[in-house]
Amino acid sequence: MDRIFGLTVVVYAYIIYCAIIIKALNRPSFESSWRVISIESTIDIPHNLGVYPAKVDVQIRVTKEGVDYIFTGTGAAQRDDDIGLSYGGIVYIYDTEIVRLITPDGRDSNDGQSSDVGIAYTGARQYYNGGSTILATSGHVRVRLWTANNFPEPNFSKTFSMDTTVRYKTFNEVSHGLGKYPGMVSVRIQLDDGFMSDGQGVVFQSSPESSWQSLSGVLYGYDDANVRVWVPYKHSDDSDGLGTVCCCYDGWNTRLVRTNGTVDIRAWLLDQTFHDFTVDTREVNITSGASPILFPVMDFSDFYINVEVLTSYGDNSKYIFGGAGSAMLGTVDDDYGGLIYVYTNNSVMVWIPNANNDGHVQYVGKRWGDRAQDSRCDVGQLIVKVYTFRDLIKCEDPDTVANAFFTMNGSKVTYTCYPGYAYATGNLTLTCQSNGTWNGYPPVCTEKDQSRTIDIPHNLGVYPAKVDVQIRVTKEGVDYIFTGSGAAQRDNDLEILYGGVVYIYDTEIKTQSYFMIYKFQCCVLTHQNVLYIFWSHPYYNGGPTILATSGQVRVRLWTANDFPEPIFSTTFSMDTTDKDKIFKEVSHGLGKYPDMVSVRIQLDNGFMSDGQGVVFHALPVYSNSLSGVLYGYNNENVRVWIPHRLLGDYPGFGFVCCCIDGWSKTIVKSNGTVHIHAWLLDHNFHDFTVATQEVNSVSGASPILFPVMDFSDFYINVEVNTGYGDNSAYIFGAAGSAMLGTEGGDYGGLIYIYTNNSVMVWIPNAYYGGHVQFVGGRWGNKIQDSKCDDGQLIVKVYTFRDFIECEDPVTVANAFFTLNGSKVTYTCHLGYTHETGNLTRACQSNGTWNGFPPVCTVECEDPVTVANAFFTMNGSKVTYDCHPGYTHETGDLTRTCQSNGTWNGFPPVCTGTCGLPLTYNYTTQTYTGVTSGSIAQFKCNFGYAFASGSIQHQCFPPNWIGNPIVCKDVLSTEEVTEMINKIEKELTVDKKTTSTFHRRKHCAEDPRPSSKQIGLIGMFIMTVCFSLILILDCIGGGRKE
């Protein structure tokens, strides 16, 4: 194993070339003269435009040792002079008539600490990594303004209110719905006095040490879906300057304090097709500075600079935040983040926050948005956009080309070769440039030729883990390398030209001189007795396009011994005739994008066919063929599609591998076993970098350059990360030749070739139904089908090297380590937790360990239990949630375990409410409150009586507990009298109807004592007896006492 895959350079297309912006950024509508400015001053510059500018650029020129440095103004002051750290910058606000410039004034410090201030400042070296520190107290300033007429209509616009005194109005996330990163974003806030203040992308402090310090501004970031906006939360006991949307207060030469306003967001998709020059960019982190970024010398009036950073992880991962034109750090032991930049007439210099003092490439937290979507990110992708100004010049008529005709579409001309002729070289599409010339070269159309089949044997005796078929074509002294494909997606039954070399490979063993012979097969297409290794036509944007009827081919194979063990592998069967086996999604479980993925299908004859990432057609046209295995992957899954074959389909349509009509060998297979392998490779050290760009289906991609190398010393892989759709954020591989099989139908996927120092990419043309990525139609029978017209181009360049043995791993406090081959794994001691650094480190090709030693800190005690709330743990963070019916009142819903073993912040307080008590008919209520435990007392109104229910209800959030009250009417006087009379009548007895009355009529009087008299005498005797007993008992009890 002499040579293995070593270097992987992956640069995503958020790194943007410096470009001239067509119809995007004209010269400014207003440009002031240079004016002298110094600290402790305020300047009003009238512009008299009568409208709010759409874009404001405040240039601060500072001259050092004969070099002019340009700093940029900012929309708000994030600090005052009440902390002994130097700060600088010019704050600007503007309305429809003037731009007001406000400079620092460090003369009035409440705490007696002196602060060096300036109109421009790059930050102290202990807080920012970068070039020499610059602090200037005077210089020159000018203002450049663009109105809405200088821009196209915004692709997105939105307004809403924000207020630092209202917690829920300190953060807002809005969807811009573009499905891609905007080319330019403007976020500003309109104050109640009519002035505008521009948003920022940096945080110089997040929680001032004292309530009399200042903190203000509007912070924003954006990704391909949303724009997020934060303002600092103002507490009730804060000073005037702490927690405002725009403030220049203590330490600035004015008194400007605003706590609310209307945020205005606008986003544009700008045209970056033409590049007069390019700018190299790179990854940035908090452990080192960034070297200057160079571009051609220009006058400061001829260009506009914008510097941003794309975050790599955290709650704001993949969000872009703007850099700042000066440093105004407001903390000595708290988090801060964001880049500082300065530019000259030919370079951009960047200062990066220092990790040793809690600096981050991007940070937002604490007071900003009251911790909504807070994040820390220490690694990101630097983005430099350089806009130059110019007017378009009309081009002359396009050249006439032999054996071809052309069509005009605006500023573009498209050539088409006549039937019987094929495109050979030059550019089929030319565009009129700003200098009045057509880009590229006129195409050449030549007659067609034919080809053959080649078997290439070798002695490995096993399936290779990786196959690379290089097809070399030489044009005008330049060698171009095309790449083979695992299956033919079409045949020769369409008049659309096509090309490529199809390869399959097996493990057929033949004995020859005691060596194991392995057979490798290449099929080259034939069409009307003509060979085409590559073909483009107007269906693809790019240049220069190359067609070759002959060339040279070689095969490079890597076995499993050349790779580390796959992090993930699986197998499963697929069959084009079974609709349940034409799509498969499997989870690789890595939690991140693999560095390399291999998907191939083993056929029943033992041959292997490699999967592809492009779709040249999706539905049959006439008796056209369709075959192959299509796949894409993201950070969780791998998806695999094959075309669905229906009963009655043409013999070549719907196969996992097919070379039939129009190819020099017949191969038709409808099923097989898919093998998937995924690797996480070592690519931390870069011998060189590759710049990439955002791609879409309306324009081509510029060539991607790298240092000159021999074709034997590197391997190229080109992929695209989709921007939206059902396969959003999935990565699909590009193809080494075009074999388009549709007229008017959808197709998708990139085409690429490379030389010894560049990669060229062709992109499907939206005008003809092309997409950056497409899957649908028969592929998977429309399962997870998608169309995506923009994405991020990914170029991976692997160079070959031998490993250098690393030194022994470093010892880490409060941890021990174990070695396993080229990897070391650290484990924190019992009672300690991993805080930062890498628990697993790998020995790299240069003899050093990747990553950083871990830091293990003491664990915190269990989080406190909070009444009316529950909590969840996530690593070193605890998150509280109030019970239903309870709301967060004070304290912190999220707390983090600190290195000293304590939880930061304060436990939250959740209070419940039941709302107002219910009302009942004919009742009156009183209640002690509406929170938990409150009592509501009910009583019936006058004239009504309590019938049923609970006269007291108690609040148990979110409900009042108690039975409903029922009060009924009381009876009137007339109704009572009537009822008494009725009862008396019913109880009255007629004496004449009694037996006594009748006896008196028929019997003499009885002289004996009546029974009534006898009863009275008996009762008297019994009363006397009981009284005597009671008296005797009382006398006895008294004696005992």
TIMI-537222 format. One record per residue (C-alpha): residue in one letter; x negated, y, z. Coordinates in steps of 0.02 Angstrom, whole numbers, plus 50000, padded with zeros to 5 digits. Layout:
// TIMI-537222
aXYZ/...
// end
This chain:
// TIMI-537222
m500005000050000/d498815013349937/r500085026549891/i501755029749971/f503055043249970/g502345057050076/l502825074950050/t504655079450034/v505005097549991/v506845101650007/v507315119849982/y509175123949973/a509825136949855/y510225149549990/i508475155749950/i508895168049815/y507825174549675/c507585193049660/a508715197249516/i509375211449413/i511235212049449/i512245214349291/k513795225049320/a513465223349506/l512305236849572/n512105252249464/r511095267249515/p511835275649670/s513165288949650/f512215299949772/e510375300749817/s509755314349935/s508025321949934/w506715316150058/r506865326150219/v505695327350367/i506395319050524/s505745315650699/i506365309150866/e507545319650974/s508525326050824/t510175324350732/i510385328050546/d511965329450441/i511705325950255/p513195331450148/h513625320549998/n515295328349946/l515885312349862/g517625314749935/v517765296049968/y516995283450086/p515435275650007/a515545257049971/k513705254850013/v512525265650117/d510625264350119/v509625275150240/q507775274350192/i506515279850324/r504785282450249/v503275281050363/t501525283050291/k500075273550371/e498315273450297/g498965279150129/v500345266050117/d502195270850118/y503255259150225/i505155259550211/f506205255950365/t508105254750358/g509415263550465/t510685254650574/g512535257050612/a512465257650803/a511275258450952/q511205242251051/r510275250051199/d509825266251290/d508255272451379/d508615264251548/i507375250051527/g505495251851508/l505345244251333/s504935254151177/y506285255551046/g506615264250882/g507685266750730/i508895279150655/v510755276650685/y511925282950550/i513795285450533/y514715292850385/d516375299350322/t517005305950156/e515905321550164/i514305318550263/v513085305650329/r512535309150508/l510795303150561/i510415301150748/t508665297850816/p508075291350986/d507765302951134/g506805294451275/r506735309651390/d508195305051505/s507965288351592/n509095284551740/d507895272151819/g506345282851798/q505535270851674/s504745279151524/s505065271951350/d504065275351195/v505315279051056/g505185281550870/i506175283850711/a505435267250655/y504775252550757/t504335234350716/g504345228250897/a502975223851021/r501875208950978/q502385199251134/y504185199951073/y503995198550884/n502815188350774/g502255197050616/g501045209750548/s500325224950635/t501495234450751/i502135250950682/l502915264350794/a503205281250712/t503925296750796/s504135306350632/g504255303350446/h505415306450299/v507185300650270/r508395300250124/v510125293150096/r510765283149947/l512635280249924/w513615269149806/t515485271449781/a516755258149736/n516535263049553/n514745256249560/f515395238949602/p516635226749526/e518255224149620/p517905214949784/n518285196349773/f518895197549953/s519425211750068/k520205212050242/t520525224550382/f520965221650565/s520765230350733/m519455226450866/d519365233051044/t517955230051168/t519145232051316/v520305217951260/r519495200851273/y520415192651128/k519975207351015/t518085205351036/f517945191050909/n518795187250745/e518525174250609/v519305176850438/s519265165550286/h518665173850126/g519265159150020/l517865160449890/g517235142749914/k515435148949897/y514255161449976/p514655179249922/g513265188649833/m513545203749945/v514565206550103/s515015223150185/v515685224050364/r516005240950443/i517165248750571/q518175264750553/l518205274950713/d519635285850775/d518725301750720/g518655295550539/f516805290650538/m516235273650479/s514905263050567/d514085248550475/g513955231050551/q512335222250595/g511615204650598/v510445205550748/v510655205150938/f509395215151040/q510265211651204/s511815202351259/s512095205951443/p511295221851515/e510515220351686/s511515234751758/s513225242051724/w512535259251678/q511535252851528/s512215253851350/l512695240151227/s513645243151065/g513875238050885/v514815226650767/l513945209950735/y514385198750588/g513865183250492/y514615173650346/d514555156750260/d515385149350106/a517105149550188/n517235162650326/v516635179150396/r516405180250586/v516385196950679/w515915200450861/v515945216250970/p515315217051152/y516605214351289/k516795229151407/h517155225751591/s518225237451694/d516765243651800/d515555246451655/s514805263251614/d515415273051463/g514035266551351/l514165248051396/g515315238251282/t515735249251133/v515935246850945/c514855262050909/c513775271151033/c512305283251036/y512315288451216/d510935288851345/g509245289151256/w509925295551091/n510105313351032/t512005313451040/r513485307651143/l514455295451035/v515545282351122/r516945272351041/t517745256451109/n518895251950964/g519195254050779/t519755245850618/v518555233350542/d518435233450352/i517695217950265/r517295216650080/a516415202649985/w515795201849805/l515225187649693/l513885196549594/d513115191449429/q511315185449455/t511035177549285/f509545187949229/h507905188649323/d506575201949286/f505485194749425/t505605182149566/v505215182649751/d504455168049847/t505375163850008/r505095151550148/e505725143350307/v505555154050464/n505465149250648/i505105157250817/t503355150150836/s502515159950696/g502675174950583/a503105175650398/s501825181050269/p502285196050159/i503425192650010/l502735200549852/f503575207449696/p503045218649551/v502625236749593/m504135248349574/d504665265749623/f505715266549781/s507125274349680/d507255259349564/f507755245349681/y508715240549837/i508135227549965/n509205216150074/v508475203550198/e509495189950281/v509265173250368/l510245157050345/t510405147750511/s509955129250518/y510975123250668/g512115128250811/d513925134050817/n513495146350678/s512545133650572/k512395138450387/y512975156250426/i511995170850353/f511515185650464/g510695201750406/g508995208050464/a508705224650551/g507655239550494/s506935243250668/a506785234950838/m507755241350989/l507515226751110/g508505229351270/t508005214551379/v506425207851460/d506995190551514/d508575186651418/d509005179751245/y508885190351089/g508825186250904/g508715192250724/l507375197250600/i506535214350580/y505965219350405/v505005233250320/y504575235050136/t503355244050023/n503435246849836/n502885228849804/s503145218449962/v504335214050103/m503645210950279/v504625201650411/w504435201050601/i505175185950691/p505705184850876/n504435176250988/a504935159751069/n503885163651224/n505035177951272/d506755170051235/g506775175851055/h507765166750920/v507905167550732/q509775170150762/y510725172750925/v512435178150984/g513165175751157/k513715182451327/r514545199651307/w514645197751117/g516405191351085/d516435185851268/r515445170251217/a516575165651071/q515575155150945/d513955158851039/s512385150650970/r510495150250973/c509515145250818/d507615144650809/v507405139050627/g508165146250469/q507955150250285/l507375167750243/i508365175950102/v507695191250012/k508785199749882/v508005213149773/y509225222849664/t508545233849524/f509545246949429/r509775248049242/d510985250449099/l511315237148968/i510635239648790/k511565231548646/c510645217448555/e510495215448367/d511455201748274/p510845183948316/d509635175148197/t510315162848068/v509705144948102/a509475131347969/n510695116547984/a511735125448117/f513075138648141/f513405150348287/t514885158248379/m514875174348481/n515685176348653/g515355193548726/s513495195048761/k513175176648723/v512875167148561/t513095148248550/y512325137648410/t513005120848350/c512025108848238/y512895102748080/p513495084448074/g512035072948036/y510835084748124/a510335085048305/y509655098448419/a507755096948434/t507065112148526/g507415130348569/n509015136548649/l510775132648591/t511435147048697/l510615164348697/t511125179348802/c510855197748769/q509675204748901/s509515221848978/n508045226448864/g509075223548706/t508315206648661/w509025188948661/n508305177548796/g507505160948745/y507175155148566/p508325150548419/p508665131848413/v507985119248287/c509155106048215/t508345090448136/e508945074448053/k509335059248160/d508275043348187/q508435026348275/s507685016348421/r507404999148499/t507404988548659/i505854985848766/d505474972948901/i504104978149023/p503434963949133/h502484965549299/n501924954049441/l502844960349597/g504034945549609/v505304955249714/y506634968249685/p505824985449693/a506504997449825/k506325011949702/v506245012649512/d505655027349408/v505765026849218/q504765041349145/i505085045948963/r503765057948898/v504175069248751/t502895081648685/k503475098048607/e502285111948555/g500895104548662/v501955103148820/d502385086148896/y504185084848957/i504725070449070/f506485063449058/t507195050449176/g508075034049138/s509855029549190/g510625013849267/a512105012249147/a512845019048984/q514415029249014/r514905029748829/d514645022048657/n514525028948477/d516405030348444/l516405049248465/e515595062148352/i514845070748505/l512985067248511/y512225058348661/g510565051548723/g509555042948857/v508645027048905/v509635014249007/y508655002149116/i509064986649219/y507894975149315/d507944957649389/t506914944949488/e506734931849351/i505114922549396/k503954915849263/t502294907149302/q500814913849206/s499014912249267/y499734910249442/f500484927549439/m502334930649466/i503024939349312/y504434951849339/k505484957349191/f506064975449168/q507204980049024/c507534996848938/c508954999848817/v508795014848702/l510355020848613/t510665020148426/h511955031148340/q512085031648152/n510305024648147/v509665039348251/l508795039148421/y509155053048546/i508245052948712/f509105069048762/w510485080048694/s511345095648761/h512495104848637/p513515119648704/y514265108148836/y512795112448951/n512015129049001/g510135129149013/g508565131148914/p507555127148824/t508535111948764/i507505097348698/l507995083348580/a506795069148538/t507005053948425/s505425045748491/g504225047048635/q503285036848765/v503965027648917/r503215020349074/v503925012249230/r503425015349410/l504035003449547/w503935004349736/t504274989349846/a504984989150021/n503204988950089/d502955006550020/f504355013150129/p504775013250314/e506195002050367/p507845008950301/i508805018250436/f510395011350359/s510804997050239/t512374987750189/t513084977150048/f514844974449981/s515694968549823/m516534979449691/d517584974349542/t518264985849406/t519774974349379/d520324975049562/k521054992049610/d520624988549793/k518784986649750/i518435001849641/f518095014049784/k517165011749947/e516675023650087/v515435017650216/s514735026850367/h512835027250379/g512915033750558/l511365044850545/g512245060950593/k511185070250464/y510815069750279/p509655055450232/d508065060850141/m508265047050013/v509735035849966/s509715020749850/v511345013749781/r511254999549654/i512314984749602/q511724966849581/l512534958549430/d512974940249414/n511464937249301/g510274943249436/f509914960249359/m510054976249460/s510824992349392/d510495008849484/g511915020449532/q512145038049463/g512785054949520/v513555061649358/v515175058649262/f515075060649073/h516895056149048/a518325049349153/l519695043549033/p519575032948875/v519595041748708/y519945030148561/s518965014248598/n517575022848693/s516565013848828/l516405018749011/s515315010449142/g514215013449291/v514145015249480/l514415033049543/y513935038349719/g513745053249833/y513285055350017/n513395067750159/n512805068050339/e514025054350389/n514545043450242/v514105036350072/r515505035649942/v515435023949793/w516575023849639/i516685012549486/p517885014549337/h519545005349347/r519804992849206/l521614990149151/l522354975649056/g522184979148870/d520674990748886/y519344990648752/p517984977448789/g516724990848838/f517855001348948/g517844999549137/f516254990849191/v514944992249326/c513574990549195/c513774991549007/c512714994048853/i513764988748706/d514324998348551/g513025011648509/w511615004048611/s510234992248554/k510724978548678/t512414971948734/i512704971148923/v514484970148992/k514814966849178/s516404970849273/n515874966349452/g514394964149568/t513684966849741/v513254984649790/h511674987349895/i511465003649991/h509875009050081/a509535025850166/w507915032850236/l507405047450345/l505675051750278/d504275062450345/h504305079450260/n503795091750394/f502185097450309/h502235106050140/d500725106650025/f501775118049916/t503545124549912/v504895124549779/a506125138749759/t507895134149710/q509495143549676/e511375142849687/v512125134849532/n513825136149449/s514695130749291/v514635147649205/s512765150249191/g511115141049180/a509755138649311/s508015145949302/p506515134049295/i505845129049465/l503955130349476/f502665120849580/p500765118749572/v500065109549422/m499875090749455/d499585074949356/f501175065249317/s500465050449414/d500315060349575/f502115065049612/y503925059749600/i505395071449564/n507185069749624/v508545082449582/e510235083149669/v511665095249698/n512615098649860/t514435102349816/g515215118649874/y517025113349897/g518365100349855/d518735083149925/n516885079249910/s516335095749986/a514555095350058/y514225078549972/i512585076649877/f512595069349701/g511065065149597/a510685073149429/a510425063549266/g508885062549155/s509855064148991/a511585069148929/m512805056248861/l514405066248859/g515925055748811/t517385067748804/e518075081648696/g519115093248804/g519135082048958/d518285084949124/y516465080249154/g515175085049283/g513425083449352/l511725091449318/i510435086449188/y508585089049226/i506855086549153/y505155091649219/t503385095749166/n501795094949267/n502245111049357/s504105114649334/v505855107349342/m507195112949218/v509045110349249/w510555110449132/i512265113949205/p513965108949130/n514855122949041/a516515127849120/y517165133548950/y517145115448888/g517835107349047/g516155105349133/h515905105649322/v514405105749435/q515165090049511/f516655079949454/v517445063149492/g519195057949441/g520205049049307/r519745030549301/w518315032949426/g518995024849585/n520725026749510/k520735045049569/i520265040849749/q519325055549827/d519315064149657/s518655081849650/k518085096049539/c516765108149600/d516075122549497/d514685128449612/g513455120649732/q511715120949802/l510315114049694/i509105102749790/v507415098149718/k506345085349809/v504525083849758/y503615068949833/t501735068049823/f500745052449864/r499505051450006/d498735040150138/f499095042250322/i497775049550441/e497815042150615/c498455054050749/e497645057350919/d498445050651077/p500105059151116/v500065073151244/t500615069851422/v502225078751469/a502665084151646/n504125074551723/a504145061751581/f503275046051516/f503065039851338/t502995023551241/l502155020551073/n502945010650931/g501855010550776/s501735028450711/k503075034850830/v503025040451011/t504595041251118/y504685051551278/t505855047851423/c506205060451561/h505935054651740/l507455050351845/g508305066351900/y507655076351753/t508485080151586/h507835084451413/e507905103251387/t506905107351228/g505625099751111/n505715082451031/l505945066251126/t505365056650972/r503845062150871/a503045053950719/c501245053750662/q501145063650500/s500055062350347/n498865076050407/g498485067150571/t499615077850681/w501215073950775/n502775082050704/g503915092750811/f503505099150985/p503195090651154/p504815089151252/v505195098751411/c506085089451551/t506965099751684/v507855095351846/e509685090451833/c511045101351906/e512295095152035/d514015089951975/p515035104951918/v516225111952047/t518045107052036/v519145121651991/a520955122852046/n522205121351904/a520835116251779/f519855101351717/f518115100751642/t517125090751513/m515245088051506/n514205089351347/g512365087251387/s511815101851494/k513435111251466/v515085110151559/t516675116951482/y518225120951585/d520015120951519/c521485127751617/h522965116151646/p524515119051539/g525425134351603/y523835141951676/t522735155151597/h520905159751618/e520785175151728/t518945177451776/g517315167651781/d516515157351642/l517385143451547/t515695137151484/r514195135451600/t512455128851564/c511265119551679/q509725130351703/s507915124951728/n508035128951914/g509415115951938/t510845128351953/w512315132151840/n512305149151758/g513805160751771/f515265158651891/p516665145651908/p518215150851813/v519855155551895/c521455148851816/t523085156751865/g524785149851822/t526415158451780/c528205152851763/g528905168251683/l530445176851754/p531675165651851/l533215159751760/t534825169551780/y536495161651828/n538295168151814/y538965178251962/t537275177952055/t535965190352114/q534105185252125/t532555191252215/y530815183452190/t529085185452266/g528145183852100/v527945172851947/t526345163351992/s526155146252072/g527075144852240/s528175160152214/i529985159052280/a531575164752194/q533095167552309/f534875167152240/k536555172852316/c538305173752247/n539015190652200/f540445198552302/g542055189452271/y541185173052228/a540755158452338/f539295145952328/a539885129652249/s538295119452210/g536415120252167/s534845126652257/i534865144052329/q532935143952323/h531875139652170/q529965137952178/c528665141352040/f527685126051986/p526905132051821/p527515132451694/n529275129751765/w530395135451910/i530965120252009/g532735119752082/n534505114652038/p535585126851941/i536685138352047/v538595137752029/c539655151652108/k541575151152099/d542905164852122/v543605168052302/l545595166552319/s546615183052322/t547765188352472/e549345184452375/e548675167252331/v548245163752515/t549995169352578/e550855158852447/m549815143752495/i550205146052684/n552075147252648/k552005131752543/i551105122152681/e552325128252817/k553775123052710/e553065105952685/l552705103952873/t554415110652936/v555575096553010/d557485097853014/k557955093353195/k559635086753137/t558775072853047/t557815066253200/s558295050953306/t558305061753465/f559665072653393/h560715057453353/r560455049653528/r561015065353614/k562615064653514/h562995046653563/c562205043953738/a562345051753914/e560885060853996/d559565049954079/p559295055754258/r557605046754270/p555975056454257/s555545057554079/s554005049554006/k553285066853978/q553265070754163/i552495054154204/g551085057254078/l550665074354154/i550525066954329/g549365053154264/m548205065354179/f548045075854339/i547555060654442/m546205055354316/t545465073154309/v545265073454500/c544375056554500/f543135061254366/s542755077854452/l542305069254616/i541135057154527/l540255071354437/i540025081354600/l539275066454690/d538075063154546/c537455081154544/i537175080654737/g536135064754718/g535085071954578/g534705087554679/r534055077454825/k532825067954712/e532215084254640/
// end
